[in-house]
């Protein structure tokens, strides 16, 4: 999983897979979920993420660049 935060747009992207996107839904105005053909989630895009408390404090402090990327570690 990769996480990307764009400060300028206050957009958070949680990217789970490189599978092609087959379907997208928007359960509300600021959340968009993309699915692969097999039904697995490919990515979640959250608009106004910081304004809604969806950005961890460590990312807010470290977002000096255009985008701040965090690579999550898989649990053993």
SVG drawing of the C-alpha trace seen along z (x, -y; Angstrom):
<svg xmlns="http://www.w3.org/2000/svg" viewBox="-23 -25 33 38">
<polyline fill="none" stroke="black" stroke-width="0.4" points="0.0,0.0 1.2,-3.5 -0.1,-6.7 0.2,-10.0 -0.9,-13.4 -1.1,-16.5 -1.0,-19.5 -1.9,-22.1 -5.2,-20.2 -5.6,-18.6 -6.1,-15.3 -5.1,-11.9 -4.7,-8.9 -4.5,-5.4 -3.2,-3.1 -3.6,0.6 -3.0,2.3 -1.8,1.7 -4.7,3.6 -6.7,1.8 -9.7,-0.2 -13.0,1.3 -15.5,-0.6 -15.6,-3.7 -18.0,-4.8 -18.4,-7.9 -20.2,-7.1 -20.1,-10.9 -18.8,-14.0 -15.2,-13.8 -14.5,-10.1 -14.0,-8.1 -13.3,-4.3 -11.9,-2.5 -12.3,1.2 -10.7,3.8 -12.8,6.3 -12.4,8.9 -14.0,6.6 -10.8,5.7 -10.2,2.1 -7.5,0.4 -7.4,-3.0 -9.3,-5.4 -9.2,-9.2 -10.2,-11.5 -10.7,-15.2 -10.2,-17.8 -8.5,-15.1 -6.7,-17.3 -9.9,-19.3 -11.7,-16.0 -8.9,-14.7 -7.8,-12.0 -4.1,-13.0 -1.8,-11.7 0.1,-14.4 3.5,-13.1 2.4,-13.7 1.2,-17.2 4.6,-18.1 6.6,-16.5 4.8,-17.7 7.3,-20.3 7.5,-18.8 4.7,-18.8 3.6,-15.3 4.5,-13.3 4.7,-9.5 4.6,-6.8 5.1,-3.1 3.2,-1.0 4.8,2.2 3.0,5.5 2.3,7.1 4.2,10.3"/>
</svg>
